[in-house]
Amino acid sequence: MVYIPKDAKWYVAELVMECRIDGESRNVVHINIVLVRADSPKDAFEKAEQLCREGEYSSLNLTNQKIIWSYHGLRDLNVIHDELEHGAELMFEEKTDVSEDAIQNMITAKSQLNIFRPHEWEDSSKPGYGPKEIMEKVLRVVGDSPAQPNIGADEIQP
């Protein structure tokens, strides 16, 4: 059992969500990493599961195929020991007996960090799991130019 501070209020949950699309043999699985405010590990577990269940829904995609998102379970649930502020450690991994080459292989060049990489539009051969009403709004904002940068989430809310 891990150490849980008496005053712990924040947890990180890894939720496993699956999307099935009518007529598509392949599924899509997301691991959603979310912040959970709770008064105990038991409370954190219950709230994480509630978030998962709230994420379950069905809709139509742009090609009018039914999409169904379902919750499968938690991959992990961790306590955050620090207060939430700049520099707070959220989680850590520990490895032992790591060579210099292996350490260097853990490091990602700035240009390859997700936040700095150019947006890549989805491969059209992937299953289309985006809800129709949201994808139609995205297409209205982006138009015919997939190079349109920085679409704000407030611009695509249903």
DOVEX-133846 format. One record per residue: residue number from 1; residue in three letters; x, y, z of N, C-alpha, C in turn. Coordinates in steps of 0.001 Angstrom, whole numbers. Each point is the difference from the previous one (the first is absolute). Layout:
N
{num: NUM&residuo: ALA&n.px: X&n.py: Y&n.pz: Z&ca.px: X&ca.py: Y&ca.pz: Z&c.px: X&c.py: Y&c.pz: Z};
...
END
This chain:
158
{num: 1&residuo: MET&n.px: 841&n.py: -1181&n.pz: 0&ca.px: -841&ca.py: 1181&ca.pz: 0&c.px: 886&c.py: 1244&c.pz: 0};
{num: 2&residuo: VAL&n.px: -378&n.py: 985&n.pz: -788&ca.px: 784&ca.py: 1224&ca.pz: -87&c.px: -356&c.py: 946&c.pz: 1140};
{num: 3&residuo: TYR&n.px: 881&n.py: 964&n.pz: 198&ca.px: -239&ca.py: 1011&ca.pz: 1032&c.px: -1031&c.py: 1009&c.pz: -512};
{num: 4&residuo: ILE&n.px: -1048&n.py: 219&n.pz: 773&ca.px: -1030&ca.py: 989&ca.pz: -319&c.px: 22&c.py: 1046&c.pz: 1116};
{num: 5&residuo: PRO&n.px: 390&n.py: 1238&n.pz: -304&ca.px: -24&ca.py: 1035&ca.pz: 1039&c.px: -1412&c.py: 176&c.pz: 573};
{num: 6&residuo: LYS&n.px: -93&n.py: 299&n.pz: 1302&ca.px: -1308&ca.py: 167&ca.pz: 641&c.px: -823&c.py: 1101&c.pz: -654};
{num: 7&residuo: ASP&n.px: 688&n.py: 1030&n.pz: -499&ca.px: -714&ca.py: 1140&ca.pz: -581&c.px: -70&c.py: -63&c.pz: -1532};
{num: 8&residuo: ALA&n.px: 240&n.py: -1167&n.pz: -574&ca.px: -35&ca.py: -143&ca.pz: -1464&c.px: -1388&c.py: 351&c.pz: -522};
{num: 9&residuo: LYS&n.px: -30&n.py: 808&n.pz: -1062&ca.px: -1274&ca.py: 430&ca.pz: -587&c.px: -58&c.py: -256&c.pz: -1504};
{num: 10&residuo: TRP&n.px: 1140&n.py: -274&n.pz: -614&ca.px: 42&ca.py: -135&ca.pz: -1458&c.px: 596&c.py: -1338&c.pz: -401};
{num: 11&residuo: TYR&n.px: -574&n.py: -561&n.pz: -1036&ca.px: 409&ca.py: -1298&ca.pz: -527&c.px: 43&c.py: 92&c.pz: -1523};
{num: 12&residuo: VAL&n.px: 778&n.py: -879&n.pz: -619&ca.px: 58&ca.py: -110&ca.pz: -1459&c.px: -526&c.py: -1383&c.pz: -366};
{num: 13&residuo: ALA&n.px: -1023&n.py: -17&n.pz: -830&ca.px: -607&ca.py: -1266&ca.pz: -431&c.px: 252&c.py: -205&c.pz: -1485};
{num: 14&residuo: GLU&n.px: 287&n.py: -1233&n.pz: -370&ca.px: 154&ca.py: -380&ca.pz: -1405&c.px: -1206&c.py: -862&c.pz: -371};
{num: 15&residuo: LEU&n.px: -879&n.py: 560&n.pz: -827&ca.px: -1261&ca.py: -634&ca.pz: -370&c.px: 138&c.py: -692&c.pz: -1351};
{num: 16&residuo: VAL&n.px: -467&n.py: -1218&n.pz: -101&ca.px: 40&ca.py: -740&ca.pz: -1265&c.px: -1388&c.py: 64&c.pz: -628};
{num: 17&residuo: MET&n.px: -77&n.py: 691&n.pz: -1145&ca.px: -1257&ca.py: 179&ca.pz: -726&c.px: 147&c.py: -615&c.pz: -1390};
{num: 18&residuo: GLU&n.px: -1055&n.py: -672&n.pz: -445&ca.px: 14&ca.py: -637&ca.pz: -1319&c.px: -1127&c.py: 564&c.pz: -853};
{num: 19&residuo: CYS&n.px: 308&n.py: 204&n.pz: -1276&ca.px: -1011&ca.py: 426&ca.pz: -961&c.px: -177&c.py: -1096&c.pz: -1040};
{num: 20&residuo: ARG&n.px: -1248&n.py: -378&n.pz: -207&ca.px: -383&ca.py: -947&ca.pz: -1058&c.px: -827&c.py: 763&c.pz: -1016};
{num: 21&residuo: ILE&n.px: 247&n.py: -287&n.pz: -1267&ca.px: -686&ca.py: 674&ca.pz: -1092&c.px: -710&c.py: -1046&c.pz: -841};
{num: 22&residuo: ASP&n.px: -1317&n.py: 202&n.pz: -221&ca.px: -768&ca.py: -935&ca.pz: -828&c.px: 666&c.py: -172&c.pz: -1358};
{num: 23&residuo: GLY&n.px: 137&n.py: -1251&n.pz: -421&ca.px: 569&ca.py: -300&ca.pz: -1302&c.px: 1512&c.py: 44&c.pz: -46};
{num: 24&residuo: GLU&n.px: 644&n.py: 260&n.pz: 1127&ca.px: 1460&ca.py: 101&ca.pz: 53&c.px: 527&c.py: -1145&c.pz: 855};
{num: 25&residuo: SER&n.px: 947&n.py: -765&n.pz: -552&ca.px: 543&ca.py: -1136&ca.pz: 756&c.px: 986&c.py: 451&c.pz: 1078};
{num: 26&residuo: ARG&n.px: 590&n.py: 1176&n.pz: -178&ca.px: 988&ca.py: 489&ca.pz: 967&c.px: -670&c.py: 891&c.pz: 1042};
{num: 27&residuo: ASN&n.px: 483&n.py: -89&n.pz: 1208&ca.px: -460&ca.py: 896&ca.pz: 1054&c.px: 1039&c.py: 1097&c.pz: 207};
{num: 28&residuo: VAL&n.px: -330&n.py: 967&n.pz: 826&ca.px: 920&ca.py: 1059&ca.pz: 404&c.px: -15&c.py: 8&c.pz: 1524};
{num: 29&residuo: VAL&n.px: 1176&n.py: -26&n.pz: 619&ca.px: 92&ca.py: 29&ca.pz: 1458&c.px: 775&c.py: 1245&c.pz: 407};
{num: 30&residuo: HIS&n.px: -541&n.py: 734&n.pz: 947&ca.px: 675&ca.py: 1164&ca.pz: 567&c.px: 333&c.py: -285&c.pz: 1455};
{num: 31&residuo: ILE&n.px: 1195&n.py: 398&n.pz: 404&ca.px: 360&ca.py: 41&ca.pz: 1415&c.px: -84&c.py: 1476&c.pz: 368};
{num: 32&residuo: ASN&n.px: -1030&n.py: 370&n.pz: 727&ca.px: -201&ca.py: 1393&ca.pz: 396&c.px: 593&c.py: 194&c.pz: 1390};
{num: 33&residuo: ILE&n.px: 912&n.py: 952&n.pz: 125&ca.px: 642&ca.py: 284&ca.pz: 1280&c.px: -678&c.py: 1241&c.pz: 568};
{num: 34&residuo: VAL&n.px: -675&n.py: -178&n.pz: 1137&ca.px: -817&ca.py: 1076&ca.pz: 557&c.px: 361&c.py: 281&c.pz: 1457};
{num: 35&residuo: LEU&n.px: -272&n.py: 1217&n.pz: 402&ca.px: 198&ca.py: 444&ca.pz: 1367&c.px: -1284&c.py: -266&c.pz: 784};
{num: 36&residuo: VAL&n.px: 147&n.py: -541&n.pz: 1202&ca.px: -1154&ca.py: -336&ca.pz: 842&c.px: 177&c.py: 670&c.pz: 1359};
{num: 37&residuo: ARG&n.px: -1005&n.py: 740&n.pz: 447&ca.px: -6&ca.py: 612&ca.pz: 1336&c.px: -778&c.py: -935&c.pz: 914};
{num: 38&residuo: ALA&n.px: 669&n.py: -472&n.pz: 1068&ca.px: -647&ca.py: -967&ca.pz: 891&c.px: 606&c.py: 89&c.pz: 1395};
{num: 39&residuo: ASP&n.px: -759&n.py: -482&n.pz: 975&ca.px: 435&ca.py: 47&ca.pz: 1395&c.px: 687&c.py: -1270&c.pz: 478};
{num: 40&residuo: SER&n.px: 0&n.py: -1048&n.pz: -827&ca.px: 643&ca.py: -1261&ca.pz: 383&c.px: 239&c.py: -819&c.pz: -1267};
{num: 41&residuo: PRO&n.px: 851&n.py: -1018&n.pz: 72&ca.px: 180&ca.py: -869&ca.pz: -1170&c.px: -1311&c.py: -645&c.pz: -447};
{num: 42&residuo: LYS&n.px: -827&n.py: -424&n.pz: 955&ca.px: -1296&ca.py: -611&ca.pz: -352&c.px: -877&c.py: 1005&c.pz: -747};
{num: 43&residuo: ASP&n.px: -44&n.py: 1218&n.pz: 508&ca.px: -764&ca.py: 1076&ca.pz: -636&c.px: 567&c.py: 299&c.pz: -1395};
{num: 44&residuo: ALA&n.px: 1329&n.py: -5&n.pz: -122&ca.px: 638&ca.py: 251&ca.pz: -1300&c.px: -388&c.py: -1078&c.pz: -1003};
{num: 45&residuo: PHE&n.px: -4&n.py: -1246&n.pz: 451&ca.px: -391&ca.py: -1106&ca.pz: -883&c.px: -1439&c.py: 177&c.pz: -474};
{num: 46&residuo: GLU&n.px: -887&n.py: 287&n.pz: 938&ca.px: -1418&ca.py: 159&ca.pz: -352&c.px: -208&c.py: 1172&c.pz: -953};
{num: 47&residuo: LYS&n.px: 692&n.py: 1116&n.pz: 250&ca.px: -142&ca.py: 1168&ca.pz: -872&c.px: 606&c.py: -251&c.pz: -1379};
{num: 48&residuo: ALA&n.px: 1111&n.py: -732&n.pz: -51&ca.px: 601&ca.py: -333&ca.pz: -1299&c.px: -947&c.py: -880&c.pz: -801};
{num: 49&residuo: GLU&n.px: -586&n.py: -971&n.pz: 657&ca.px: -968&ca.py: -858&ca.pz: -695&c.px: -1213&c.py: 803&c.pz: -468};
{num: 50&residuo: GLN&n.px: -426&n.py: 956&n.pz: 788&ca.px: -1129&ca.py: 849&ca.pz: -394&c.px: 364&c.py: 804&c.pz: -1252};
{num: 51&residuo: LEU&n.px: 1227&n.py: 539&n.pz: -36&ca.px: 441&ca.py: 733&ca.pz: -1193&c.px: -42&c.py: -900&c.pz: -1229};
{num: 52&residuo: CYS&n.px: 424&n.py: -1236&n.pz: 176&ca.px: -15&ca.py: -955&ca.pz: -1114&c.px: -1414&c.py: -220&c.pz: -498};
{num: 53&residuo: ARG&n.px: -887&n.py: -244&n.pz: 913&ca.px: -1387&ca.py: -276&ca.pz: -396&c.px: -636&c.py: 1221&c.pz: -675};
{num: 54&residuo: GLU&n.px: 370&n.py: 1195&n.pz: 464&ca.px: -506&ca.py: 1219&ca.pz: -636&c.px: 545&c.py: 157&c.pz: -1416};
{num: 55&residuo: GLY&n.px: 1137&n.py: -635&n.pz: -276&ca.px: 602&ca.py: 65&ca.pz: -1332&c.px: -596&c.py: -991&c.pz: -982};
{num: 56&residuo: GLU&n.px: -890&n.py: -857&n.pz: 475&ca.px: -643&ca.py: -975&ca.pz: -887&c.px: -1135&c.py: 680&c.pz: -761};
{num: 57&residuo: TYR&n.px: -26&n.py: -198&n.pz: -1304&ca.px: -1103&ca.py: 546&ca.pz: -790&c.px: -5&c.py: -653&c.pz: -1369};
{num: 58&residuo: SER&n.px: -1067&n.py: 252&n.pz: -728&ca.px: -59&ca.py: -432&ca.pz: -1393&c.px: -467&c.py: 1178&c.pz: -836};
{num: 59&residuo: SER&n.px: 404&n.py: -14&n.pz: -1257&ca.px: -303&ca.py: 1093&ca.pz: -911&c.px: 189&c.py: -517&c.pz: -1418};
{num: 60&residuo: LEU&n.px: -135&n.py: 887&n.pz: -960&ca.px: 317&ca.py: -327&ca.pz: -1389&c.px: 1257&c.py: 746&c.pz: -392};
{num: 61&residuo: ASN&n.px: 803&n.py: -606&n.pz: -902&ca.px: 1165&ca.py: 704&ca.pz: -521&c.px: -386&c.py: 699&c.pz: -1305};
{num: 62&residuo: LEU&n.px: 981&n.py: 592&n.pz: -679&ca.px: -275&ca.py: 750&ca.pz: -1230&c.px: -592&c.py: -853&c.pz: -1108};
{num: 63&residuo: THR&n.px: 253&n.py: -1304&n.pz: 32&ca.px: -556&ca.py: -885&ca.pz: -1033&c.px: -1246&c.py: -735&c.pz: 507};
{num: 64&residuo: ASN&n.px: -580&n.py: 549&n.pz: 1066&ca.px: -1238&ca.py: -529&ca.pz: 597&c.px: 117&c.py: -1426&c.pz: 524};
{num: 65&residuo: GLN&n.px: 1216&n.py: -395&n.pz: 388&ca.px: 182&ca.py: -1281&ca.pz: 681&c.px: -170&c.py: 255&c.pz: 1501};
{num: 66&residuo: LYS&n.px: -611&n.py: -931&n.pz: 692&ca.px: -165&ca.py: 139&ca.pz: 1442&c.px: 1341&c.py: -237&c.pz: 677};
{num: 67&residuo: ILE&n.px: 365&n.py: 903&n.pz: 912&ca.px: 1209&ca.py: -165&ca.pz: 814&c.px: -440&c.py: -171&c.pz: 1452};
{num: 68&residuo: ILE&n.px: 644&n.py: -919&n.pz: 688&ca.px: -337&ca.py: -262&ca.pz: 1401&c.px: 1287&c.py: 26&c.pz: 820};
{num: 69&residuo: TRP&n.px: 83&n.py: 950&n.pz: 943&ca.px: 1122&ca.py: 71&ca.pz: 926&c.px: -394&c.py: -718&c.pz: 1286};
{num: 70&residuo: SER&n.px: 840&n.py: -920&n.pz: 443&ca.px: -282&ca.py: -728&ca.pz: 1238&c.px: 1237&c.py: -39&c.pz: 891};
{num: 71&residuo: TYR&n.px: -258&n.py: -34&n.pz: 1280&ca.px: 1040&ca.py: -38&ca.pz: 1019&c.px: 360&c.py: -1449&c.pz: 291};
{num: 72&residuo: HIS&n.px: 1307&n.py: -276&n.pz: 64&ca.px: 452&ca.py: -1358&ca.pz: 309&c.px: 603&c.py: -128&c.pz: 1387};
{num: 73&residuo: GLY&n.px: 548&n.py: 1064&n.pz: 532&ca.px: 593&ca.py: -80&ca.pz: 1326&c.px: 1122&c.py: 1004&c.pz: 165};
{num: 74&residuo: LEU&n.px: 610&n.py: -28&n.pz: 1174&ca.px: 1132&ca.py: 872&ca.pz: 292&c.px: 1298&c.py: -746&c.pz: -277};
{num: 75&residuo: ARG&n.px: 915&n.py: 666&n.pz: -680&ca.px: 1325&ca.py: -581&ca.pz: -187&c.px: 856&c.py: 275&c.pz: 1225};
{num: 76&residuo: ASP&n.px: -207&n.py: 1173&n.pz: 611&ca.px: 767&ca.py: 335&ca.pz: 1193&c.px: -679&c.py: 1155&c.pz: 722};
{num: 77&residuo: LEU&n.px: 322&n.py: 148&n.pz: 1275&ca.px: -495&ca.py: 1101&ca.pz: 822&c.px: 1113&c.py: 339&c.pz: 979};
{num: 78&residuo: ASN&n.px: 461&n.py: 1249&n.pz: -35&ca.px: 1124&ca.py: 422&ca.pz: 837&c.px: -357&c.py: 1246&c.pz: 785};
{num: 79&residuo: VAL&n.px: 567&n.py: 108&n.pz: 1192&ca.px: -173&ca.py: 1198&ca.pz: 808&c.px: 1035&c.py: 1040&c.pz: -436};
{num: 80&residuo: ILE&n.px: -383&n.py: 1273&n.pz: 85&ca.px: 941&ca.py: 1105&ca.pz: -206&c.px: 378&c.py: 490&c.pz: 1392};
{num: 81&residuo: HIS&n.px: 1286&n.py: -68&n.pz: 311&ca.px: 454&ca.py: 358&ca.pz: 1343&c.px: 88&c.py: 1506&c.pz: 213};
{num: 82&residuo: ASP&n.px: 325&n.py: 744&n.pz: -1037&ca.px: 221&ca.py: 1440&ca.pz: 118&c.px: -1291&c.py: 785&c.pz: -218};
{num: 83&residuo: GLU&n.px: 24&n.py: 1259&n.pz: 427&ca.px: -1082&ca.py: 923&ca.pz: -335&c.px: 73&c.py: 266&c.pz: -1503};
{num: 84&residuo: LEU&n.px: -1147&n.py: 259&n.pz: -608&ca.px: -11&ca.py: 298&ca.pz: -1429&c.px: 453&c.py: 1440&c.pz: -213};
{num: 85&residuo: GLU&n.px: 1243&n.py: 131&n.pz: -450&ca.px: 585&ca.py: 1300&ca.pz: -308&c.px: 1160&c.py: -226&c.pz: -952};
{num: 86&residuo: HIS&n.px: 525&n.py: 1065&n.pz: -553&ca.px: 1112&ca.py: -111&ca.pz: -937&c.px: 1139&c.py: -804&c.pz: 634};
{num: 87&residuo: GLY&n.px: 449&n.py: -1000&n.pz: -701&ca.px: 1106&ca.py: -821&ca.pz: 469&c.px: -409&c.py: -1178&c.pz: 871};
{num: 88&residuo: ALA&n.px: -1278&n.py: -134&n.pz: 282&ca.px: -455&ca.py: -1124&ca.pz: 827&c.px: 261&c.py: -1314&c.pz: -733};
{num: 89&residuo: GLU&n.px: 534&n.py: -965&n.pz: 711&ca.px: 222&ca.py: -1325&ca.pz: -589&c.px: -1318&c.py: -760&c.pz: 21};
{num: 90&residuo: LEU&n.px: -460&n.py: -403&n.pz: -1178&ca.px: -1259&ca.py: -732&ca.pz: -91&c.px: 218&c.py: -1492&c.pz: 166};
{num: 91&residuo: MET&n.px: 996&n.py: -527&n.pz: -684&ca.px: 312&ca.py: -1431&ca.pz: 76&c.px: 1474&c.py: -154&c.pz: -352};
{num: 92&residuo: PHE&n.px: 542&n.py: -1180&n.pz: 267&ca.px: 1358&ca.py: -287&ca.pz: -439&c.px: 118&c.py: -1470&c.pz: -340};
{num: 93&residuo: GLU&n.px: 1009&n.py: -300&n.pz: -792&ca.px: 375&ca.py: -1386&ca.pz: -291&c.px: 1399&c.py: -197&c.pz: 542};
{num: 94&residuo: GLU&n.px: 272&n.py: -1169&n.pz: 491&ca.px: 1337&ca.py: -307&ca.pz: 501&c.px: 565&c.py: -1170&c.pz: -773};
{num: 95&residuo: LYS&n.px: 1234&n.py: 164&n.pz: -461&ca.px: 699&ca.py: -1068&ca.pz: -705&c.px: 1363&c.py: -158&c.pz: 661};
{num: 96&residuo: THR&n.px: 521&n.py: -1195&n.pz: 0&ca.px: 1274&ca.py: -291&ca.pz: 644&c.px: 984&c.py: -553&c.pz: -1021};
{num: 97&residuo: ASP&n.px: 1277&n.py: 328&n.pz: 201&ca.px: 1078&ca.py: -525&ca.pz: -840&c.px: -221&c.py: 353&c.pz: -1477};
{num: 98&residuo: VAL&n.px: -113&n.py: 1299&n.pz: -251&ca.px: -299&ca.py: 494&ca.pz: -1343&c.px: 1281&c.py: 542&c.pz: -626};
{num: 99&residuo: SER&n.px: 321&n.py: -474&n.pz: -1186&ca.px: 1211&ca.py: 456&ca.pz: -692&c.px: -192&c.py: 1419&c.pz: -525};
{num: 100&residuo: GLU&n.px: 1114&n.py: 665&n.pz: -296&ca.px: -56&ca.py: 1349&ca.pz: -562&c.px: -757&c.py: 4&c.pz: -1322};
{num: 101&residuo: ASP&n.px: 223&n.py: -1011&n.pz: -837&ca.px: -734&ca.py: -87&ca.pz: -1274&c.px: -1502&c.py: -106&c.pz: 243};
{num: 102&residuo: ALA&n.px: -386&n.py: -815&n.pz: 964&ca.px: -1423&ca.py: -157&ca.pz: 299&c.px: -592&c.py: 1309&c.pz: 524};
{num: 103&residuo: ILE&n.px: 772&n.py: 730&n.pz: 805&ca.px: -466&ca.py: 1305&ca.pz: 488&c.px: -203&c.py: 944&c.pz: -1176};
{num: 104&residuo: GLN&n.px: 969&n.py: 38&n.pz: -910&ca.px: -118&ca.py: 881&ca.pz: -1168&c.px: -1206&c.py: -376&c.pz: -858};
{num: 105&residuo: ASN&n.px: -310&n.py: -1290&n.pz: -78&ca.px: -1160&ca.py: -445&ca.pz: -781&c.px: -1328&c.py: 404&c.pz: 639};
{num: 106&residuo: MET&n.px: 24&n.py: 348&n.pz: 1285&ca.px: -1219&ca.py: 460&ca.pz: 671&c.px: -328&c.py: 1453&c.pz: -343};
{num: 107&residuo: ILE&n.px: 980&n.py: 728&n.pz: -509&ca.px: -153&ca.py: 1434&ca.pz: -230&c.px: -542&c.py: 245&c.pz: -1402};
{num: 108&residuo: THR&n.px: -992&n.py: 883&n.pz: -89&ca.px: -622&ca.py: 350&ca.pz: -1274&c.px: 453&c.py: 1395&c.pz: -401};
{num: 109&residuo: ALA&n.px: 387&n.py: 162&n.pz: -1253&ca.px: 394&ca.py: 1316&ca.pz: -504&c.px: -1183&c.py: 957&c.pz: 113};
{num: 110&residuo: LYS&n.px: 283&n.py: 1274&n.pz: 257&ca.px: -1060&ca.py: 993&ca.pz: 160&c.px: -973&c.py: -30&c.pz: -1170};
{num: 111&residuo: SER&n.px: 514&n.py: -81&n.pz: -1207&ca.px: -866&ca.py: 36&ca.pz: -1190&c.px: -920&c.py: -1210&c.pz: -84};
{num: 112&residuo: GLN&n.px: 313&n.py: -1064&n.pz: 748&ca.px: -820&ca.py: -1210&ca.pz: -24&c.px: -945&c.py: -112&c.pz: 1191};
{num: 113&residuo: LEU&n.px: 98&n.py: 948&n.pz: 942&ca.px: -952&ca.py: 22&ca.pz: 1106&c.px: -1374&c.py: 307&c.pz: -575};
{num: 114&residuo: ASN&n.px: -1021&n.py: -660&n.pz: 491&ca.px: -1347&ca.py: 155&ca.pz: -565&c.px: -423&c.py: 1450&c.pz: -162};
{num: 115&residuo: ILE&n.px: 321&n.py: 832&n.pz: 955&ca.px: -465&ca.py: 1381&ca.pz: -37&c.px: 651&c.py: 814&c.pz: -1122};
{num: 116&residuo: PHE&n.px: 1158&n.py: -437&n.pz: -492&ca.px: 701&ca.py: 735&ca.pz: -1050&c.px: -124&c.py: -637&c.pz: -1379};
{num: 117&residuo: ARG&n.px: -537&n.py: -1204&n.pz: -68&ca.px: -130&ca.py: -662&ca.pz: -1304&c.px: -1146&c.py: 613&c.pz: -770};
{num: 118&residuo: PRO&n.px: 157&n.py: 110&n.pz: -1321&ca.px: -1123&ca.py: 513&ca.pz: -790&c.px: -1171&c.py: -972&c.pz: 80};
{num: 119&residuo: HIS&n.px: -1201&n.py: 565&n.pz: -92&ca.px: -1196&ca.py: -840&ca.pz: 48&c.px: -26&c.py: -906&c.pz: -1223};
{num: 120&residuo: GLU&n.px: -236&n.py: -1274&n.pz: 236&ca.px: -125&ca.py: -955&ca.pz: -1099&c.px: -1450&c.py: -431&c.pz: -59};
{num: 121&residuo: TRP&n.px: -626&n.py: 185&n.pz: -1142&ca.px: -1384&ca.py: -402&ca.pz: -165&c.px: -86&c.py: -1506&c.pz: -15};
{num: 122&residuo: GLU&n.px: -1077&n.py: -502&n.pz: 537&ca.px: -215&ca.py: -1441&ca.pz: 101&c.px: 99&c.py: -681&c.pz: -1354};
{num: 123&residuo: ASP&n.px: 615&n.py: -1139&n.pz: 11&ca.px: 63&ca.py: -872&ca.pz: -1166&c.px: -1426&c.py: -447&c.pz: -314};
{num: 124&residuo: SER&n.px: -450&n.py: 257&n.pz: -1216&ca.px: -1392&ca.py: -313&ca.pz: -345&c.px: -292&c.py: -1496&c.pz: 9};
{num: 125&residuo: SER&n.px: 1045&n.py: -835&n.pz: 95&ca.px: -254&ca.py: -1440&ca.pz: 70&c.px: -327&c.py: -447&c.pz: 1432};
{num: 126&residuo: LYS&n.px: 193&n.py: 892&n.pz: 978&ca.px: -338&ca.py: -333&ca.pz: 1382&c.px: -1511&c.py: 63&c.pz: 178};
{num: 127&residuo: PRO&n.px: -526&n.py: -754&n.pz: 960&ca.px: -1444&ca.py: 61&ca.pz: 259&c.px: -430&c.py: 1427&c.pz: 353};
{num: 128&residuo: GLY&n.px: -1128&n.py: 437&n.pz: -546&ca.px: -511&ca.py: 1344&ca.pz: 253&c.px: -866&c.py: 35&c.pz: 1240};
{num: 129&residuo: TYR&n.px: 595&n.py: 324&n.pz: 1153&ca.px: -737&ca.py: -50&ca.pz: 1254&c.px: -474&c.py: 1365&c.pz: 488};
{num: 130&residuo: GLY&n.px: 282&n.py: 1054&n.pz: -749&ca.px: -433&ca.py: 1326&ca.pz: 424&c.px: -1503&c.py: 168&c.pz: -143};
{num: 131&residuo: PRO&n.px: -677&n.py: 502&n.pz: 1048&ca.px: -1444&ca.py: 226&ca.pz: -101&c.px: -319&c.py: 995&c.pz: -1115};
{num: 132&residuo: LYS&n.px: -1026&n.py: -301&n.pz: -745&ca.px: -379&ca.py: 783&ca.pz: -1172&c.px: -158&c.py: 1485&c.pz: 329};
{num: 133&residuo: GLU&n.px: -736&n.py: 313&n.pz: 1073&ca.px: -274&ca.py: 1404&ca.pz: 307&c.px: 1274&c.py: 785&c.pz: 304};
{num: 134&residuo: ILE&n.px: 981&n.py: -633&n.pz: 627&ca.px: 1266&ca.py: 673&ca.pz: 290&c.px: 846&c.py: 91&c.pz: -1266};
{num: 135&residuo: MET&n.px: 91&n.py: -1079&n.pz: -753&ca.px: 819&ca.py: 2&ca.pz: -1215&c.px: -528&c.py: 1002&c.pz: -1026};
{num: 136&residuo: GLU&n.px: -1313&n.py: 171&n.pz: -79&ca.px: -554&ca.py: 1000&ca.pz: -921&c.px: 430&c.py: 1402&c.pz: 417};
{num: 137&residuo: LYS&n.px: 40&n.py: 265&n.pz: 1302&ca.px: 466&ca.py: 1306&ca.pz: 478&c.px: 1485&c.py: 183&c.pz: -282};
{num: 138&residuo: VAL&n.px: 788&n.py: -1060&n.pz: 180&ca.px: 1429&ca.py: 73&ca.pz: -313&c.px: 183&c.py: 343&c.pz: -1473};
{num: 139&residuo: LEU&n.px: -731&n.py: -670&n.pz: -858&ca.px: 127&ca.py: 255&ca.pz: -1434&c.px: -426&c.py: 1420&c.pz: -353};
{num: 140&residuo: ARG&n.px: -1000&n.py: 545&n.pz: 679&ca.px: -399&ca.py: 1388&ca.pz: -257&c.px: 1110&c.py: 962&c.pz: 408};
{num: 141&residuo: VAL&n.px: 666&n.py: -282&n.pz: 1122&ca.px: 1075&ca.py: 872&ca.pz: 476&c.px: 1223&c.py: -118&c.pz: -900};
{num: 142&residuo: VAL&n.px: 359&n.py: -1230&n.pz: -360&ca.px: 1209&ca.py: -249&ca.pz: -782&c.px: -230&c.py: 253&c.pz: -1481};
{num: 143&residuo: GLY&n.px: -1186&n.py: -278&n.pz: -475&ca.px: -282&ca.py: 143&ca.pz: -1425&c.px: 763&c.py: -1035&c.pz: -796};
{num: 144&residuo: ASP&n.px: 444&n.py: 389&n.pz: -1171&ca.px: 729&ca.py: -921&ca.pz: -872&c.px: 1483&c.py: -31&c.pz: 297};
{num: 145&residuo: SER&n.px: 447&n.py: 759&n.pz: 996&ca.px: 1427&ca.py: 105&ca.pz: 276&c.px: 357&c.py: -727&c.pz: 1282};
{num: 146&residuo: PRO&n.px: 466&n.py: -1246&n.pz: -106&ca.px: 372&ca.py: -713&ca.pz: 1222&c.px: 1225&c.py: 587&c.pz: 676};
{num: 147&residuo: ALA&n.px: 619&n.py: 1012&n.pz: -600&ca.px: 1170&ca.py: 619&ca.pz: 613&c.px: -398&c.py: 1066&c.pz: 1016};
{num: 148&residuo: GLN&n.px: -1298&n.py: 245&n.pz: 183&ca.px: -480&ca.py: 1017&ca.pz: 933&c.px: 523&c.py: -310&c.pz: 1403};
{num: 149&residuo: PRO&n.px: 759&n.py: 915&n.pz: 615&ca.px: 568&ca.py: -277&ca.pz: 1320&c.px: -950&c.py: 325&c.pz: 1145};
{num: 150&residuo: ASN&n.px: 252&n.py: -641&n.pz: 1130&ca.px: -566&ca.py: 380&ca.pz: 1288&c.px: -1507&c.py: 204&c.pz: 21};
{num: 151&residuo: ILE&n.px: -734&n.py: -1048&n.pz: -221&ca.px: -1449&ca.py: 59&ca.pz: 136&c.px: -303&c.py: -53&c.pz: 1487};
{num: 152&residuo: GLY&n.px: -679&n.py: 1002&n.pz: 508&ca.px: -333&ca.py: 34&ca.pz: 1418&c.px: -1130&c.py: -956&c.pz: 317};
{num: 153&residuo: ALA&n.px: 72&n.py: -631&n.pz: 1163&ca.px: -1039&ca.py: -956&ca.pz: 385&c.px: -1366&c.py: 668&c.pz: 57};
{num: 154&residuo: ASP&n.px: -30&n.py: 1303&n.pz: 351&ca.px: -1287&ca.py: 690&ca.pz: 64&c.px: -632&c.py: 162&c.pz: -1376};
{num: 155&residuo: GLU&n.px: 790&n.py: -162&n.pz: -1046&ca.px: -521&ca.py: 122&ca.pz: -1356&c.px: -626&c.py: -1294&c.pz: -506};
{num: 156&residuo: ILE&n.px: 215&n.py: -1119&n.pz: 691&ca.px: -517&ca.py: -1270&ca.pz: -513&c.px: -952&c.py: -691&c.pz: 965};
{num: 157&residuo: GLN&n.px: -372&n.py: 670&n.pz: 1072&ca.px: -931&ca.py: -626&ca.pz: 937&c.px: -1351&c.py: -189&c.pz: -666};
{num: 158&residuo: PRO&n.px: -672&n.py: -1125&n.pz: 251&ca.px: -1320&ca.py: -224&ca.pz: -603&c.px: -1029&c.py: 982&c.pz: 527};
END
